[in-house]
Amino acid sequence: MPKSNSEFDRSKLLVGSVIGEMNKRVYLKSRPGVNGEPTDDNFCVEDCETPSADTLQDGEALVKTLYLSVDPAFRCCLNEDTGAEYLTPLQIGNTVHWLGIGVVTASKDKELDQGDFVTSNFDWPWMKVFVKAANQLKKLPKDGVQERPSLALSALGVTGLTAYLGIKVKGHVSPAANQTMVISAAAGSTGSLAGQIARAEGCKCVVGICGSDEKCAYLTSQLGFDAAINYKTEDVSSRLRETCPRGIDVYFDNVGGDISDKVIQQMNQDSHVILCGQIAVYNKDVPYPPPIPASTQETLAQRNITRDRFLVLNYSDQFDDALQTLAGMLQQGKLQVRETVMEGVENAGKAFVSMMKGGNIGKQVVKVADM
């Protein structure tokens, strides 16, 4: 049996407290390789003991996972070198960890009570139940997530912050400027929010690029995009000329690669690229941000187009205000959040692989347990 992550070793030694129910954890079995696509076989599931409340030490909490998040950036953690200073690589045999939300079922810390909703920064284990130091958990306001906890992983979490602050910090959107914004991976978790936020912030025209007719229809009929382009069946360059006749002022770039090169060629003077993600090259051994063709670099320079890397964690001082704004937009009906849900912690790896191949509309989550 592979050695488990030392942070969660205690969970395998504690006596089960849920009669008839065995805990489960997902561990990394193998790496896909820096130039390989992840597969289900990279992950493995095993039964493990369920931690018991009466074994908690001071400063610890017993947590039940409700939902797990799977995101493109997680792909970096499968390599020996993540290429990102804020991410650490997963180790073979260790419990997989990323983002999640759960509920405290028992606590021996004065800051956390039974029933509190909690999350953490990129170290949430892919386990049904686990013990964690309370100071490594972030308590969430119940009124924000009680009815729909998974929102803490989308509109009211890192995804929503990325979409909102990306536009506010790097997009330079002005309601009076009649701007056109194009968004790639527009039917994904970040892109679908970014399009709605762009509209709310005053963009005159919002165009999405995605990979199926179903996704295109969702963007235009449900989310208020002016147009959507299926890059798998349509000529992206010609469709951009049709849908953005005045050129492109802001590009929310989630994919990189050939699609982004085509968008940049139609951007206006003094326009802006929000360099959010580069999913097209996450399975390739290239630095981040990846190199771009000379012709694209020339266009950026000649037209004075800004293209600075955007990392939302660099703007943590703006998180509270941004989350209040996002919560208000949800309450006012200005934001719709669609989820693609896969059931069971044992299917977390499968959900990730599917998401990387475009199998999701909106936010891909894994439902682990009910409240």
Secondary structure, 3 states (H helix, E strand, C coil): CCCCCHHHHHHHCCCCCCCCCCEEEEEECCCCCCCCCCCHHHEEEEEECCCCHHHCCCCEEEEEEEEEECCHHHHHHHCCCCCCCCCCCCCCCCECEEEEEEEEEEECCCCCCCCCEEECCCCEECECEEEEEHHHCEEECHHHHCCCHHHHHCCCCHHHHHHHHHHHHHHCCCHHHCCEEEEECCCEHHHHHHHHHHHHHCCCEEEEEECCHHHHHHHHHCCCCCEEEECCCCCHHHHHHHHCCCCEEEEEECCCHHHHHHHHCCEEEEEEEEECCCHHHCCCCCCCCCCCCHHHHHHHHHCCCEEEECCHHHHHHHHHHHHHHHHHHHHCCCCCCCEEEEECHHHHHHHHHHHHCCCCCEEEEEECCCC
